Structures are given as structure tokens and as C-alpha cells.
Amino acid sequence: MPRRGKKYRAVAEKAPHEPIGIEAAMKTVRELAWAAFDETVEVAMQLGVDPRHADQMVRGTVVLPHGTGKDVRVLAIAGGEQLQAAKDAGADLVMSGEEAVEKISGGFLDFDAVVATPDMMRHVGRLGRVLGPRGLMPNPKTGTVTPNIAEAIRAIKAGKVEFRVSKTRTIHGVIGRKSFDPEKLEENFRAFVGAVQRARPPAAKGRYIQSVHVGTTMSPSLEIDLGDVDRLQTAERA
């Protein structure tokens, strides 16, 4: 295992080694961030599902109340009047299906999200091997294949993020930057975890959320008290 640097070890000594509440975690994660740049704040959740079975797959989207703090570059793939609608909605790049296939197949990947109209999927489908492993393949289930491409673009620009459980039963997501106020990080955290809770597949048995950690790009992560996480779901039902 690689040896950690002095700055990392210094903040690691200050980090709590027991699970802490959500409110305290959002304050502490900012205090432990030591890098000179505006570090990303991330959440990692271990789930009690078996993603090898289709009926236990967990995926979905959520619009974070305060966005991610990142300027997301959106590629819109459309035709006809939808091209102009995508531009008006704020798409950074707009291409026809054939143009997208040519450029992306040639190595162009200067974008963070892709949306497409249904009629363009006959072209976009050829890019599955390139976009799929990067989590960029448009999908109707996440709202990135839609006839209302303008609405999809505005949602992404407003802070919409996707999540999907990995083979190791983990979900990762971005909930902001270290420059965010603790209150904004907490609201984003609650929105993200709430969306994962609502995405629980009926086939999942036993404890669904088994652990939750938050941390910044360069700092040690903090374990969240699962009692606090469970209360989020209780509050939603009330």
C-alpha cells in the first residue's frame, strides 16, 4: 500500500474514527479538506443487493438542490428543430447522429454528459463500446434519451446526477465542493441518499444500505451513522 503524504496523515489523525451524524459530517468533511484547489465532496454507499441479478440492479437520477459545483459540458445529439432547441437550452455541443458517431469514434470525448432524441439512437447505439464503460451512454431510464431534449439539458445543468450500483455493490456520487456551506452539502447529501433509498429494488432483502461514507478528493472519508440515514427515510414517509 502506498505511503500517505504528511498533510494527509495530519488530517487523518484529526478525523473521527467512529460513525458520526450527517450534520456533523458535513462540517467535518470541510475542515479535513487540505488541498489548495476546491475539492469535490463525494459520497460512497455500500448496498445489500446482488447486482448480478437484474431484479436487484439499482440505478436512477437525482437533481441536487444546490448542484454539484461543476460546470457540466453537455453533448446533445439530435436532428431538425431539436438541434436549435438543444442550443437554446444551453447544450455545450450539438451534433447530428452521424457527426457524433464520426467524432466520438475518432477519439473526441470532451464532454461530461450526453443526451439524445429517440430517433438518433440508431446512430448512438454504435457508440456503446466507447460511451458505455465511461457511464456516458444515453438511456431512457435516466432521462437522457427523450423527445424533450431541452428539458433534459436544463436538468443536467441544474445539478442532475446519475447513480448506478457497481459490481462491488457500491454507489458513488458527487454532492458538491468543499467551498459549499455545510447546510448546502447536507441538503445535497439528503437528496442523493433519499433517491438511492427510493430506488431500492423489491427483490432486495435484509438491510439495504449497509454503510455510507463521505469525503473530499484528497482527504480521508468519514463514516455516517446509519441511524441518521435510516431517519431520512422515516422522515420522508411521515
C-alpha positions as CSV (number, residue, x, y, z in Angstrom):
1,M,0.0,0.0,0.0
2,P,1.5,3.4,-0.9
3,R,2.6,5.7,1.9
4,R,0.4,8.7,2.5
5,G,1.8,12.2,2.5
6,K,2.4,14.4,5.6
7,K,-0.7,16.5,5.0
8,Y,-3.0,13.5,4.6
9,R,-1.6,11.9,7.7
10,A,-2.1,15.1,9.7
11,V,-5.8,15.4,8.8
12,A,-6.3,11.6,9.2
13,E,-5.2,11.9,12.8
14,K,-8.0,14.5,13.4
15,A,-10.7,12.6,11.6
16,P,-13.2,10.8,13.9
17,H,-12.8,7.0,13.8
18,E,-16.4,6.3,14.8
19,P,-19.6,6.9,12.7
20,I,-20.9,10.4,13.1
21,G,-24.2,12.2,12.3
22,I,-25.0,13.8,8.9
23,E,-24.9,17.4,10.2
24,A,-21.5,16.9,11.9
25,A,-20.1,15.0,8.9
26,M,-20.8,17.9,6.5
27,K,-18.9,20.3,8.8
28,T,-16.0,18.0,9.5
29,V,-15.5,17.0,5.8
30,R,-14.8,20.6,5.0
31,E,-12.4,21.0,8.0
32,L,-10.4,18.0,6.8
33,A,-10.0,19.2,3.2
34,W,-6.5,20.5,2.9
35,A,-5.7,20.7,-0.9
36,A,-5.3,24.2,-2.4
37,F,-8.0,23.5,-5.0
38,D,-11.8,23.3,-4.5
39,E,-12.0,19.6,-3.7
40,T,-15.1,17.6,-4.7
41,V,-17.2,16.2,-1.9
42,E,-18.2,12.6,-2.7
43,V,-20.5,10.0,-1.1
44,A,-20.0,6.2,-1.2
45,M,-22.7,3.8,-0.3
46,Q,-22.4,0.0,0.2
47,L,-25.7,-1.7,-0.6
48,G,-27.1,-5.1,0.4
49,V,-28.0,-6.1,-3.2
50,D,-26.6,-8.6,-5.7
51,P,-26.2,-6.6,-9.0
52,R,-25.5,-9.8,-10.9
53,H,-29.3,-10.3,-10.8
54,A,-31.3,-7.9,-13.0
55,D,-34.1,-7.6,-10.4
56,Q,-31.5,-6.2,-7.9
57,M,-30.0,-3.6,-10.1
58,V,-30.0,-0.1,-8.5
59,R,-29.8,3.0,-10.8
60,G,-31.5,6.3,-11.1
61,T,-31.1,10.1,-11.1
62,V,-31.5,13.0,-8.7
63,V,-31.4,16.7,-9.1
64,L,-29.2,18.1,-6.3
65,P,-30.8,21.2,-4.7
66,H,-27.5,23.1,-5.0
67,G,-25.9,21.4,-7.9
68,T,-22.5,19.8,-8.0
69,G,-20.4,22.9,-8.2
70,K,-19.1,21.7,-11.6
71,D,-19.9,23.2,-15.0
72,V,-21.1,20.1,-16.8
73,R,-20.3,20.0,-20.5
74,V,-23.4,18.5,-22.3
75,L,-23.4,17.0,-25.7
76,A,-26.8,16.9,-27.4
77,I,-27.4,14.5,-30.3
78,A,-30.5,15.5,-32.2
79,G,-31.8,16.5,-35.6
80,G,-34.1,19.0,-37.2
81,E,-35.7,21.6,-34.9
82,Q,-34.4,19.7,-31.9
83,L,-30.9,20.9,-32.7
84,Q,-31.9,24.5,-32.1
85,A,-33.9,23.6,-29.0
86,A,-30.8,22.0,-27.6
87,K,-28.7,25.1,-28.3
88,D,-31.3,27.3,-26.7
89,A,-31.4,25.1,-23.6
90,G,-27.7,25.5,-23.0
91,A,-26.1,22.5,-24.6
92,D,-22.3,23.0,-25.0
93,L,-22.1,20.8,-28.1
94,V,-24.8,19.9,-30.6
95,M,-24.4,17.2,-33.2
96,S,-26.4,15.1,-35.6
97,G,-26.2,11.3,-35.1
98,E,-23.8,10.7,-37.9
99,E,-21.5,13.6,-36.9
100,A,-21.4,12.3,-33.3
101,V,-20.5,8.8,-34.4
102,E,-17.7,10.1,-36.6
103,K,-16.2,12.4,-34.0
104,I,-16.5,10.1,-30.9
105,S,-15.3,7.1,-32.8
106,G,-12.3,9.2,-33.7
107,G,-11.5,9.9,-30.1
108,F,-13.4,13.0,-29.2
109,L,-14.6,12.9,-25.6
110,D,-14.6,16.5,-24.5
111,F,-18.0,16.3,-22.6
112,D,-19.4,15.2,-19.3
113,A,-22.9,14.1,-20.3
114,V,-24.8,13.0,-23.4
115,V,-28.4,13.4,-24.2
116,A,-30.2,12.2,-27.4
117,T,-33.6,12.2,-29.0
118,P,-35.0,8.7,-29.6
119,D,-34.7,8.9,-33.4
120,M,-30.9,9.4,-33.0
121,M,-30.4,6.2,-31.1
122,R,-29.9,4.2,-34.3
123,H,-26.7,6.1,-34.6
124,V,-25.7,6.5,-31.0
125,G,-26.1,2.7,-30.4
126,R,-23.0,2.2,-32.4
127,L,-21.1,4.1,-29.7
128,G,-21.9,1.7,-26.9
129,R,-18.4,0.3,-26.5
130,V,-17.0,3.8,-26.2
131,L,-19.7,5.6,-24.1
132,G,-20.9,2.6,-22.0
133,P,-17.7,2.0,-19.9
134,R,-17.5,5.7,-19.2
135,G,-21.1,6.0,-18.0
136,L,-22.0,8.3,-20.8
137,M,-24.3,6.2,-22.9
138,P,-27.8,7.8,-23.2
139,N,-30.5,5.8,-21.6
140,P,-34.3,6.3,-21.4
141,K,-34.3,5.1,-17.7
142,T,-32.1,8.1,-16.7
143,G,-33.9,10.6,-18.9
144,T,-31.0,11.1,-21.3
145,V,-32.9,9.6,-24.2
146,T,-36.0,11.8,-24.6
147,P,-38.1,13.7,-27.2
148,N,-37.9,16.7,-24.8
149,I,-34.2,17.2,-25.1
150,A,-34.3,20.8,-23.9
151,E,-35.8,19.8,-20.5
152,A,-33.1,17.0,-20.1
153,I,-30.3,19.5,-20.8
154,R,-31.7,22.1,-18.3
155,A,-32.0,19.3,-15.6
156,I,-28.4,18.3,-16.1
157,K,-27.2,21.9,-16.0
158,A,-29.2,22.4,-12.8
159,G,-27.4,19.6,-11.0
160,K,-28.9,16.3,-12.1
161,V,-26.6,13.4,-11.4
162,E,-26.9,9.7,-12.2
163,F,-26.1,6.8,-9.9
164,R,-25.7,3.1,-10.6
165,V,-24.6,0.3,-8.3
166,S,-21.3,-1.3,-9.3
167,K,-20.3,-5.0,-9.3
168,T,-18.9,-4.5,-5.8
169,R,-22.3,-3.3,-4.6
170,T,-21.2,0.3,-4.2
171,I,-22.7,3.5,-5.4
172,H,-20.6,6.7,-5.7
173,G,-21.8,10.2,-6.2
174,V,-20.8,13.8,-6.1
175,I,-22.7,16.1,-3.7
176,G,-20.7,19.3,-4.0
177,R,-17.5,21.1,-3.4
178,K,-15.6,21.9,-0.2
179,S,-16.4,25.6,-0.8
180,F,-20.2,24.8,-0.3
181,D,-21.7,25.8,3.1
182,P,-22.3,22.7,5.3
183,E,-26.1,23.3,5.0
184,K,-25.9,23.0,1.2
185,L,-23.8,19.9,1.4
186,E,-26.3,18.4,3.9
187,E,-29.2,19.1,1.6
188,N,-27.5,17.6,-1.4
189,F,-26.5,14.6,0.7
190,R,-30.1,14.1,1.9
191,A,-31.3,14.4,-1.7
192,F,-28.8,11.9,-3.0
193,V,-29.3,9.3,-0.3
194,G,-33.0,9.7,-0.5
195,A,-33.0,8.9,-4.2
196,V,-31.0,5.8,-3.6
197,Q,-33.4,4.7,-0.8
198,R,-36.3,5.2,-3.2
199,A,-34.6,3.1,-5.8
200,R,-34.5,0.0,-3.6
201,P,-35.5,-3.0,-5.7
202,P,-38.3,-5.1,-4.3
203,A,-36.1,-8.2,-4.6
204,A,-33.5,-6.7,-2.1
205,K,-33.7,-8.5,1.3
206,G,-32.3,-7.5,4.7
207,R,-30.5,-4.3,5.3
208,Y,-30.4,-2.3,2.1
209,I,-27.9,0.5,2.9
210,Q,-25.1,-1.2,4.8
211,S,-22.6,1.7,5.0
212,V,-22.3,5.3,3.9
213,H,-19.1,7.4,3.8
214,V,-18.4,11.0,2.7
215,G,-15.0,12.5,1.9
216,T,-13.2,15.0,-0.4
217,T,-10.9,14.3,-3.3
218,M,-7.7,14.3,-1.2
219,S,-8.8,13.6,2.4
220,P,-9.9,10.6,4.4
221,S,-13.5,9.6,4.4
222,L,-16.0,9.8,7.3
223,E,-18.4,7.1,8.1
224,I,-22.0,8.2,8.6
225,D,-24.2,6.9,11.4
226,L,-26.7,4.6,9.8
227,G,-29.2,5.6,12.4
228,D,-29.2,9.1,10.9
229,V,-29.5,7.6,7.4
230,D,-32.5,5.5,8.4
231,R,-34.2,8.5,9.9
232,L,-34.1,10.2,6.4
233,Q,-36.4,7.5,5.1
234,T,-38.7,7.7,8.2
235,A,-39.0,11.5,7.7
236,E,-39.9,11.0,4.0
237,R,-42.7,8.6,4.9
238,A,-44.1,10.9,7.6
